[in-house]
Amino acid sequence: MKQTELIIGVGILLLMTLRLLVIYPYASLLITQLTLVLSILYFFFSVGLLNQIGFRNLFKTESYKGISTLRIIGTVGTGLVLSIMTISILFKFQRWPYGSINLLIGLISLFPIVGVVLIKFINTKTKLYKSLLIRLTLIFGIGLLLFLTKSETILEMTYSDFPDYVEAMKNEMKDPENIELQRIANEERLKMESEN
């Protein structure tokens, strides 16, 4: 399962980076689907994934011998927070409503988990806590970077070849209730799509 997580995570990062550089077909759909798969992986299989139990052994009780109840509860909670973080990163990247608020909630929830895992790693120096610390730090870093990036900046990077559309969207973002600004932004979007 760790390889699946790595492949999906790297795929998402590559698709997002590529999307910032060029416009390609079905970009939003691909990024959204991969992010949802990663979120589901964290939500449902966190006990196995975070305790380094393979998918084949996930439903065998002997796989959980030596793992404390507290650690199982901790990995379930961590999986829930990682699931929230992946969805929040998606919302912020796509500039969907409440992306920044969701990301803030995810970052605040992830911060104490990183602290506990760091203390456990310092005390035990085990491979389990090292890999968990790397995973959490990476997701926390990406989330923090996106949280600190303004939606306008993401918009400018994504549509750098279409300044009229960017300007229309910025105006709409400043006054989202204005019907005229929505109409202008929609017209610019249609022009942009016809050029591609």
GROMACS elastic network, one bead per residue, 0.5 to 0.9 nm:
[ bonds ]
;  ai    aj funct       b0    kb
    1     4     6  0.50032   500
    1     5     6  0.62190   500
    1     6     6  0.85981   500
    1    41     6  0.87341   500
    1    45     6  0.87704   500
    1    48     6  0.81495   500
    1    49     6  0.61284   500
    1    52     6  0.83257   500
    1    53     6  0.81206   500
    1    54     6  0.60265   500
    1    55     6  0.60708   500
    2     5     6  0.50870   500
    2     6     6  0.61658   500
    2     7     6  0.86518   500
    2    49     6  0.63811   500
    2    50     6  0.86120   500
    2    52     6  0.76599   500
    2    54     6  0.81024   500
    3     7     6  0.60449   500
    3     8     6  0.84927   500
    4     7     6  0.52046   500
    4     8     6  0.61173   500
    4     9     6  0.84153   500
    4    38     6  0.88610   500
    5     8     6  0.52670   500
    5     9     6  0.59169   500
    5    10     6  0.84790   500
    5    38     6  0.67185   500
    5    41     6  0.77125   500
    5    42     6  0.87749   500
    5    49     6  0.86654   500
    6     9     6  0.50958   500
    6    10     6  0.59886   500
    6    11     6  0.83033   500
    7    10     6  0.53262   500
    7    11     6  0.59581   500
    7    12     6  0.86028   500
    8    12     6  0.61420   500
    8    13     6  0.86944   500
    8    34     6  0.64364   500
    8    35     6  0.78557   500
    8    37     6  0.80014   500
    8    38     6  0.65990   500
    9    12     6  0.51761   500
    9    13     6  0.63229   500
    9    14     6  0.86536   500
    9    34     6  0.81815   500
    9    35     6  0.80027   500
    9    38     6  0.72890   500
   10    13     6  0.51179   500
   10    14     6  0.60747   500
   10    15     6  0.85192   500
   11    14     6  0.51658   500
   11    15     6  0.60666   500
   11    16     6  0.85078   500
   11    31     6  0.84893   500
   11    34     6  0.77501   500
   12    15     6  0.51714   500
   12    16     6  0.60484   500
   12    17     6  0.85214   500
   12    30     6  0.83891   500
   12    31     6  0.59167   500
   12    32     6  0.87272   500
   12    34     6  0.63935   500
   12    35     6  0.67499   500
   13    16     6  0.51357   500
   13    17     6  0.60565   500
   13    18     6  0.84514   500
   13    31     6  0.87786   500
   14    17     6  0.51407   500
   14    18     6  0.59685   500
   14    19     6  0.84047   500
   15    18     6  0.50590   500
   15    19     6  0.59703   500
   15    20     6  0.86826   500
   15    27     6  0.72909   500
   15    30     6  0.78467   500
   15    31     6  0.64572   500
   16    20     6  0.63935   500
   16    21     6  0.88823   500
   16    27     6  0.82197   500
   16    28     6  0.88745   500
   16    31     6  0.69282   500
   16    93     6  0.80434   500
   17    20     6  0.52164   500
   17    21     6  0.66055   500
   17    22     6  0.88944   500
   18    21     6  0.51321   500
   18    22     6  0.60296   500
   18    23     6  0.80201   500
   18    24     6  0.84629   500
   18    27     6  0.89409   500
   19    22     6  0.53413   500
   19    23     6  0.58402   500
   19    24     6  0.70486   500
   19    27     6  0.66430   500
   19    28     6  0.84957   500
   19   157     6  0.89880   500
   19   158     6  0.64982   500
   20    23     6  0.76900   500
   20   154     6  0.77822   500
   20   155     6  0.88434   500
   20   156     6  0.89779   500
   20   157     6  0.55815   500
   20   159     6  0.77800   500
   20   160     6  0.87572   500
   21   157     6  0.72416   500
   21   158     6  0.66527   500
   21   159     6  0.86326   500
   21   160     6  0.85092   500
   22   158     6  0.73836   500
   22   159     6  0.82730   500
   23    27     6  0.75054   500
   23   158     6  0.76519   500
   23   159     6  0.78982   500
   23   196     6  0.85909   500
   24    27     6  0.58375   500
   25    28     6  0.84081   500
   25    29     6  0.88895   500
   26    29     6  0.51585   500
   26    30     6  0.60969   500
   26    31     6  0.85781   500
   27    30     6  0.53206   500
   27    31     6  0.61766   500
   27    32     6  0.84778   500
   28    31     6  0.52442   500
   28    32     6  0.59338   500
   28    33     6  0.84953   500
   28    94     6  0.74642   500
   29    32     6  0.51340   500
   29    33     6  0.60511   500
   29    34     6  0.85744   500
   30    33     6  0.52654   500
   30    34     6  0.61617   500
   30    35     6  0.84699   500
   31    34     6  0.53794   500
   31    35     6  0.60555   500
   31    36     6  0.85648   500
   31    90     6  0.78397   500
   32    35     6  0.51661   500
   32    36     6  0.61054   500
   32    37     6  0.86627   500
   32    87     6  0.87989   500
   32    90     6  0.68607   500
   32    94     6  0.88205   500
   33    36     6  0.51221   500
   33    37     6  0.62510   500
   33    38     6  0.87238   500
   34    37     6  0.50904   500
   34    38     6  0.62788   500
   34    39     6  0.85921   500
   35    38     6  0.50903   500
   35    39     6  0.60679   500
   35    40     6  0.85808   500
   35    86     6  0.64345   500
   35    87     6  0.68259   500
   35    89     6  0.88252   500
   35    90     6  0.68729   500
   36    40     6  0.60859   500
   36    41     6  0.84794   500
   36    83     6  0.87133   500
   36    86     6  0.79150   500
   36    87     6  0.70892   500
   36    90     6  0.88579   500
   37    40     6  0.51353   500
   37    41     6  0.61251   500
   37    42     6  0.87313   500
   38    42     6  0.62962   500
   38    43     6  0.85678   500
   38    83     6  0.75223   500
   38    86     6  0.73531   500
   39    42     6  0.51970   500
   39    43     6  0.60563   500
   39    44     6  0.86386   500
   39    79     6  0.86912   500
   39    80     6  0.86709   500
   39    82     6  0.72683   500
   39    84     6  0.73171   500
   39    85     6  0.82864   500
   39    86     6  0.58861   500
   39    87     6  0.66829   500
   40    44     6  0.59314   500
   40    45     6  0.78247   500
   40    83     6  0.68868   500
   41    44     6  0.56468   500
   41    45     6  0.54074   500
   41    46     6  0.69766   500
   41    49     6  0.84247   500
   41    79     6  0.84981   500
   41    83     6  0.79784   500
   42    45     6  0.56261   500
   42    47     6  0.86757   500
   42    49     6  0.77302   500
   42    50     6  0.87993   500
   42    76     6  0.87284   500
   42    78     6  0.84303   500
   42    80     6  0.67453   500
   42    81     6  0.85586   500
   42    82     6  0.62972   500
   42    83     6  0.53849   500
   43    46     6  0.60828   500
   43    76     6  0.77560   500
   43    78     6  0.89325   500
   43    79     6  0.53050   500
   43    80     6  0.52655   500
   43    81     6  0.83851   500
   43    82     6  0.77132   500
   43    83     6  0.55562   500
   43    84     6  0.86548   500
   44    47     6  0.80038   500
   44    76     6  0.84709   500
   44    79     6  0.77880   500
   44    80     6  0.85090   500
   45    48     6  0.56101   500
   45    49     6  0.60241   500
   45    50     6  0.83894   500
   45    55     6  0.85919   500
   45    58     6  0.83184   500
   45    76     6  0.84439   500
   45    79     6  0.77534   500
   46    50     6  0.55006   500
   46    51     6  0.78544   500
   46    75     6  0.61193   500
   46    76     6  0.58155   500
   46    77     6  0.85573   500
   46    78     6  0.75122   500
   46    80     6  0.79641   500
   47    50     6  0.56696   500
   47    51     6  0.59431   500
   47    52     6  0.83483   500
   47    53     6  0.79146   500
   47    58     6  0.83413   500
   47    71     6  0.89833   500
   47    72     6  0.62713   500
   47    73     6  0.83991   500
   47    74     6  0.87726   500
   47    75     6  0.54692   500
   47    76     6  0.57805   500
   47    79     6  0.75981   500
   48    51     6  0.52896   500
   48    52     6  0.58747   500
   48    54     6  0.65146   500
   48    55     6  0.71199   500
   48    57     6  0.83413   500
   48    58     6  0.57842   500
   48    64     6  0.89976   500
   48    75     6  0.86613   500
   49    52     6  0.52163   500
   49    53     6  0.60235   500
   49    54     6  0.72005   500
   49    55     6  0.81740   500
   49    58     6  0.89028   500
   49    75     6  0.87725   500
   49    79     6  0.88419   500
   50    53     6  0.76746   500
   50    75     6  0.62180   500
   50    76     6  0.87664   500
   50    78     6  0.84823   500
   50    79     6  0.78896   500
   50   128     6  0.77973   500
   50   131     6  0.86011   500
   50   132     6  0.67258   500
   51    64     6  0.88812   500
   51    67     6  0.83454   500
   51    71     6  0.86160   500
   51    72     6  0.81981   500
   51    75     6  0.74460   500
   51   128     6  0.68728   500
   51   132     6  0.88274   500
   52   128     6  0.71310   500
   53    56     6  0.82755   500
   53    57     6  0.63604   500
   53    58     6  0.61729   500
   53    63     6  0.69638   500
   53    64     6  0.84315   500
   54    57     6  0.54134   500
   54    58     6  0.61034   500
   55    59     6  0.80031   500
   56    59     6  0.73932   500
   56    60     6  0.82579   500
   57    60     6  0.52982   500
   57    61     6  0.83521   500
   57    62     6  0.84457   500
   57    63     6  0.61970   500
   58    61     6  0.81367   500
   58    63     6  0.70343   500
   58    64     6  0.86641   500
   59    62     6  0.89705   500
   59    63     6  0.79608   500
   60    63     6  0.56529   500
   60    64     6  0.77118   500
   61    64     6  0.56395   500
   61    65     6  0.72441   500
   62    65     6  0.53877   500
   63    66     6  0.84869   500
   63    67     6  0.86550   500
   64    67     6  0.54657   500
   64    68     6  0.83331   500
   64    72     6  0.88606   500
   65    68     6  0.81406   500
   67    70     6  0.83676   500
   67    71     6  0.65528   500
   67    72     6  0.70055   500
   68    71     6  0.52316   500
   68    72     6  0.64119   500
   68    73     6  0.87573   500
   69    72     6  0.50677   500
   69    73     6  0.61968   500
   69    74     6  0.84999   500
   70    73     6  0.51203   500
   70    74     6  0.60484   500
   70    75     6  0.86455   500
   71    75     6  0.60957   500
   71    76     6  0.85545   500
   72    75     6  0.51831   500
   72    76     6  0.62328   500
   72    77     6  0.86501   500
   73    76     6  0.51561   500
   73    77     6  0.62224   500
   73    78     6  0.85435   500
   74    77     6  0.51384   500
   74    78     6  0.60071   500
   74    79     6  0.85007   500
   74   113     6  0.86213   500
   75    79     6  0.59391   500
   75    80     6  0.85003   500
   76    79     6  0.50816   500
   76    80     6  0.62984   500
   76    81     6  0.87940   500
   77    80     6  0.50764   500
   77    81     6  0.63256   500
   77    82     6  0.86287   500
   78    81     6  0.51155   500
   78    82     6  0.60623   500
   78    83     6  0.84742   500
   78   110     6  0.77683   500
   78   113     6  0.70700   500
   79    82     6  0.50296   500
   79    83     6  0.60253   500
   79    84     6  0.85873   500
   80    83     6  0.50778   500
   80    84     6  0.62995   500
   80    85     6  0.86634   500
   81    84     6  0.50137   500
   81    85     6  0.61053   500
   81    86     6  0.87068   500
   81   106     6  0.63943   500
   81   107     6  0.87984   500
   81   109     6  0.66149   500
   81   110     6  0.64328   500
   82    86     6  0.61956   500
   82    87     6  0.86780   500
   82   106     6  0.78867   500
   82   110     6  0.77227   500
   82   136     6  0.80621   500
   82   139     6  0.78918   500
   83    86     6  0.53348   500
   83    87     6  0.64360   500
   83    88     6  0.85986   500
   84    87     6  0.52985   500
   84    88     6  0.60120   500
   84    89     6  0.85831   500
   84   102     6  0.78737   500
   84   103     6  0.82080   500
   84   105     6  0.86609   500
   84   106     6  0.61021   500
   85    89     6  0.60212   500
   85    90     6  0.85264   500
   85   102     6  0.79382   500
   85   103     6  0.64788   500
   85   105     6  0.85485   500
   85   106     6  0.51767   500
   85   107     6  0.73481   500
   85   110     6  0.83067   500
   85   139     6  0.75736   500
   85   140     6  0.82202   500
   85   143     6  0.71659   500
   86    89     6  0.51449   500
   86    90     6  0.62937   500
   86    91     6  0.87541   500
   86   103     6  0.89633   500
   86   106     6  0.89245   500
   86   139     6  0.80242   500
   86   143     6  0.84138   500
   87    90     6  0.50173   500
   87    91     6  0.62287   500
   87    92     6  0.87119   500
   87    99     6  0.88142   500
   87   102     6  0.84084   500
   87   103     6  0.85404   500
   88    91     6  0.50289   500
   88    92     6  0.61886   500
   88    93     6  0.85287   500
   88    98     6  0.86319   500
   88    99     6  0.57811   500
   88   100     6  0.76062   500
   88   101     6  0.84033   500
   88   102     6  0.53168   500
   88   104     6  0.85858   500
   88   105     6  0.88296   500
   88   106     6  0.72187   500
   88   143     6  0.80153   500
   89    92     6  0.52235   500
   89    93     6  0.60557   500
   89    94     6  0.85161   500
   89    99     6  0.73429   500
   89   100     6  0.86800   500
   89   102     6  0.84722   500
   89   103     6  0.65195   500
   89   142     6  0.79225   500
   89   143     6  0.60314   500
   89   146     6  0.71366   500
   89   147     6  0.84553   500
   90    93     6  0.51766   500
   90    94     6  0.60385   500
   90    95     6  0.83695   500
   90    96     6  0.84220   500
   90    99     6  0.78278   500
   91    94     6  0.52830   500
   91    95     6  0.59499   500
   91    96     6  0.50674   500
   91    97     6  0.72410   500
   91    98     6  0.74298   500
   91   100     6  0.79701   500
   91   102     6  0.80992   500
   91   103     6  0.83615   500
   92    96     6  0.62705   500
   92    97     6  0.81255   500
   92    98     6  0.78375   500
   92   100     6  0.59942   500
   92   102     6  0.84398   500
   92   103     6  0.74129   500
   92   146     6  0.69060   500
   92   147     6  0.75492   500
   92   151     6  0.74552   500
   92   154     6  0.89950   500
   93    96     6  0.77812   500
   93    99     6  0.79459   500
   93   146     6  0.73145   500
   93   151     6  0.79946   500
   93   154     6  0.71659   500
   94    99     6  0.83822   500
   94   151     6  0.89217   500
   94   154     6  0.85916   500
   94   155     6  0.89730   500
   95    98     6  0.85523   500
   95    99     6  0.66848   500
   95   100     6  0.88892   500
   95   151     6  0.61476   500
   95   152     6  0.88775   500
   95   154     6  0.79099   500
   95   155     6  0.79260   500
   96    99     6  0.58737   500
   97   100     6  0.82036   500
   97   101     6  0.89371   500
   98   101     6  0.52347   500
   98   102     6  0.60595   500
   98   103     6  0.84427   500
   99   102     6  0.52731   500
   99   103     6  0.60673   500
   99   104     6  0.86122   500
   99   147     6  0.85982   500
  100   104     6  0.60849   500
  100   105     6  0.86619   500
  100   146     6  0.84268   500
  100   147     6  0.60076   500
  100   148     6  0.89528   500
  100   151     6  0.88715   500
  101   104     6  0.50648   500
  101   105     6  0.62947   500
  101   106     6  0.86250   500
  101   147     6  0.88703   500
  102   105     6  0.51466   500
  102   106     6  0.61769   500
  102   107     6  0.86244   500
  103   107     6  0.60443   500
  103   108     6  0.85243   500
  103   143     6  0.66704   500
  103   144     6  0.80913   500
  103   146     6  0.83867   500
  103   147     6  0.64915   500
  104   107     6  0.50969   500
  104   108     6  0.60987   500
  104   109     6  0.84853   500
  104   143     6  0.85646   500
  104   144     6  0.84160   500
  104   147     6  0.71601   500
  105   108     6  0.52272   500
  105   109     6  0.61162   500
  105   110     6  0.85502   500
  106   109     6  0.50660   500
  106   110     6  0.59951   500
  106   111     6  0.85880   500
  106   140     6  0.87798   500
  106   143     6  0.83064   500
  107   110     6  0.50119   500
  107   111     6  0.60452   500
  107   140     6  0.65590   500
  107   143     6  0.69803   500
  107   144     6  0.71755   500
  107   147     6  0.89971   500
  108   111     6  0.53774   500
  108   112     6  0.75669   500
  109   112     6  0.65648   500
  109   113     6  0.72757   500
  110   113     6  0.52038   500
  110   114     6  0.62355   500
  110   115     6  0.87579   500
  110   136     6  0.77561   500
  110   140     6  0.71316   500
  111   114     6  0.52561   500
  111   115     6  0.64056   500
  111   116     6  0.89239   500
  111   140     6  0.79150   500
  112   116     6  0.62251   500
  112   117     6  0.85857   500
  113   116     6  0.51739   500
  113   117     6  0.61305   500
  113   118     6  0.84450   500
  113   136     6  0.83001   500
  114   117     6  0.51569   500
  114   118     6  0.59716   500
  114   119     6  0.86302   500
  114   132     6  0.88282   500
  114   133     6  0.67291   500
  114   136     6  0.63917   500
  114   137     6  0.71741   500
  114   140     6  0.86489   500
  115   118     6  0.50848   500
  115   119     6  0.62712   500
  115   120     6  0.86554   500
  116   119     6  0.51903   500
  116   120     6  0.61738   500
  116   121     6  0.85711   500
  117   121     6  0.60018   500
  117   122     6  0.85466   500
  117   129     6  0.63114   500
  117   130     6  0.84468   500
  117   132     6  0.73630   500
  117   133     6  0.62149   500
  117   136     6  0.88795   500
  118   121     6  0.50668   500
  118   122     6  0.61498   500
  118   123     6  0.86246   500
  118   129     6  0.77212   500
  118   130     6  0.84124   500
  118   133     6  0.65839   500
  119   122     6  0.51366   500
  119   123     6  0.62202   500
  119   124     6  0.86207   500
  120   123     6  0.51686   500
  120   124     6  0.59614   500
  120   125     6  0.76855   500
  120   126     6  0.86672   500
  120   129     6  0.68582   500
  121   124     6  0.52421   500
  121   126     6  0.64127   500
  121   127     6  0.84962   500
  121   128     6  0.84398   500
  121   129     6  0.52153   500
  121   130     6  0.62528   500
  121   133     6  0.78599   500
  122   125     6  0.57061   500
  122   126     6  0.88486   500
  122   129     6  0.89913   500
  123   126     6  0.87832   500
  124   129     6  0.81426   500
  125   128     6  0.85652   500
  125   129     6  0.71893   500
  125   130     6  0.71300   500
  126   129     6  0.56424   500
  126   130     6  0.63349   500
  126   131     6  0.88523   500
  127   131     6  0.61185   500
  127   132     6  0.84673   500
  128   131     6  0.54742   500
  128   132     6  0.62083   500
  128   133     6  0.85915   500
  129   133     6  0.58576   500
  129   134     6  0.84997   500
  130   133     6  0.50979   500
  130   134     6  0.62565   500
  130   135     6  0.86720   500
  131   134     6  0.51381   500
  131   135     6  0.61872   500
  131   136     6  0.86202   500
  132   135     6  0.51039   500
  132   136     6  0.60784   500
  132   137     6  0.84427   500
  133   136     6  0.51696   500
  133   137     6  0.59018   500
  133   138     6  0.84061   500
  134   137     6  0.51973   500
  134   138     6  0.60409   500
  134   139     6  0.86427   500
  135   138     6  0.52896   500
  135   139     6  0.63084   500
  135   140     6  0.85173   500
  136   139     6  0.52754   500
  136   140     6  0.58839   500
  136   141     6  0.83849   500
  137   140     6  0.50032   500
  137   141     6  0.59040   500
  137   142     6  0.85647   500
  138   141     6  0.51158   500
  138   142     6  0.62487   500
  138   143     6  0.85476   500
  139   142     6  0.51863   500
  139   143     6  0.60234   500
  139   144     6  0.84575   500
  140   143     6  0.50864   500
  140   144     6  0.59740   500
  140   145     6  0.85046   500
  141   144     6  0.50911   500
  141   145     6  0.60469   500
  141   146     6  0.85804   500
  142   145     6  0.51310   500
  142   146     6  0.62223   500
  142   147     6  0.85103   500
  143   146     6  0.52234   500
  143   147     6  0.59961   500
  143   148     6  0.86226   500
  144   148     6  0.61457   500
  144   149     6  0.85765   500
  145   148     6  0.53082   500
  145   149     6  0.62925   500
  146   150     6  0.78593   500
  146   151     6  0.88983   500
  146   154     6  0.89493   500
  147   150     6  0.74952   500
  149   152     6  0.83483   500
  149   153     6  0.66291   500
  149   154     6  0.72482   500
  150   153     6  0.52439   500
  150   154     6  0.66612   500
  150   155     6  0.87477   500
  151   154     6  0.51307   500
  151   155     6  0.61448   500
  151   156     6  0.86365   500
  152   156     6  0.61118   500
  152   157     6  0.86106   500
  152   166     6  0.83015   500
  152   169     6  0.86312   500
  152   170     6  0.66425   500
  152   173     6  0.85639   500
  153   156     6  0.50408   500
  153   157     6  0.61568   500
  153   158     6  0.84997   500
  154   157     6  0.51546   500
  154   158     6  0.60132   500
  154   159     6  0.85480   500
  155   158     6  0.51711   500
  155   159     6  0.60628   500
  155   160     6  0.79725   500
  155   166     6  0.65926   500
  155   169     6  0.82893   500
  155   170     6  0.84303   500
  156   159     6  0.54203   500
  156   160     6  0.52919   500
  156   161     6  0.88470   500
  156   162     6  0.87077   500
  156   163     6  0.79061   500
  156   166     6  0.62180   500
  156   167     6  0.89342   500
  157   160     6  0.53642   500
  157   161     6  0.89708   500
  158   161     6  0.84556   500
  159   162     6  0.54179   500
  159   163     6  0.72337   500
  159   165     6  0.77156   500
  159   166     6  0.66324   500
  160   163     6  0.62766   500
  160   166     6  0.77400   500
  162   165     6  0.55233   500
  162   166     6  0.64168   500
  162   167     6  0.88645   500
  162   188     6  0.88926   500
  162   192     6  0.69114   500
  163   167     6  0.60831   500
  163   168     6  0.85427   500
  164   167     6  0.51809   500
  164   168     6  0.61648   500
  164   169     6  0.85902   500
  164   185     6  0.88854   500
  164   188     6  0.67710   500
  164   192     6  0.89499   500
  165   168     6  0.50860   500
  165   169     6  0.60745   500
  165   170     6  0.85304   500
  165   184     6  0.88689   500
  165   185     6  0.65043   500
  165   186     6  0.86855   500
  165   187     6  0.86253   500
  165   188     6  0.50621   500
  165   189     6  0.61378   500
  165   191     6  0.85258   500
  165   192     6  0.72428   500
  166   169     6  0.51551   500
  166   170     6  0.61090   500
  166   171     6  0.86486   500
  166   185     6  0.85808   500
  166   188     6  0.87472   500
  167   170     6  0.50905   500
  167   171     6  0.62494   500
  167   172     6  0.86496   500
  167   185     6  0.84645   500
  168   171     6  0.52061   500
  168   172     6  0.62769   500
  168   173     6  0.86829   500
  168   181     6  0.71021   500
  168   182     6  0.83078   500
  168   184     6  0.64606   500
  168   186     6  0.85593   500
  168   188     6  0.71175   500
  168   189     6  0.89527   500
  169   173     6  0.60423   500
  169   174     6  0.86547   500
  169   181     6  0.81937   500
  169   182     6  0.81719   500
  169   184     6  0.86140   500
  169   185     6  0.55745   500
  169   186     6  0.87311   500
  169   188     6  0.87353   500
  169   189     6  0.89566   500
  170   173     6  0.50046   500
  170   174     6  0.63473   500
  170   175     6  0.88636   500
  170   185     6  0.89269   500
  171   174     6  0.52435   500
  171   175     6  0.65704   500
  171   176     6  0.82923   500
  171   181     6  0.67316   500
  171   182     6  0.88739   500
  171   185     6  0.83593   500
  172   175     6  0.51786   500
  172   176     6  0.51369   500
  172   177     6  0.80374   500
  172   178     6  0.72111   500
  172   179     6  0.88933   500
  172   180     6  0.88873   500
  172   181     6  0.52982   500
  172   182     6  0.60172   500
  172   184     6  0.86192   500
  172   185     6  0.69857   500
  173   176     6  0.53650   500
  175   178     6  0.57459   500
  175   181     6  0.77479   500
  176   179     6  0.79793   500
  176   181     6  0.78179   500
  176   182     6  0.74001   500
  177   181     6  0.84219   500
  177   182     6  0.80761   500
  178   181     6  0.54847   500
  178   182     6  0.64390   500
  178   183     6  0.88708   500
  179   182     6  0.50174   500
  179   183     6  0.61981   500
  179   184     6  0.87238   500
  180   183     6  0.50566   500
  180   184     6  0.62782   500
  180   185     6  0.86411   500
  181   184     6  0.50856   500
  181   185     6  0.60983   500
  181   186     6  0.84932   500
  182   185     6  0.51215   500
  182   186     6  0.60725   500
  182   187     6  0.86045   500
  183   186     6  0.50838   500
  183   187     6  0.61881   500
  183   188     6  0.86782   500
  184   187     6  0.50871   500
  184   188     6  0.62308   500
  184   189     6  0.85793   500
  185   188     6  0.51207   500
  185   189     6  0.61090   500
  185   190     6  0.86541   500
  186   190     6  0.62155   500
  186   191     6  0.86515   500
  187   190     6  0.51252   500
  187   191     6  0.62482   500
  187   192     6  0.86241   500
  188   191     6  0.50116   500
  188   192     6  0.60976   500
  188   193     6  0.85778   500
  189   192     6  0.50413   500
  189   193     6  0.61382   500
  189   194     6  0.86010   500
  190   193     6  0.50880   500
  190   194     6  0.61326   500
  190   195     6  0.87042   500
  191   194     6  0.51653   500
  191   195     6  0.64019   500
  192   195     6  0.52764   500
  192   196     6  0.67170   500
  193   196     6  0.52827   500
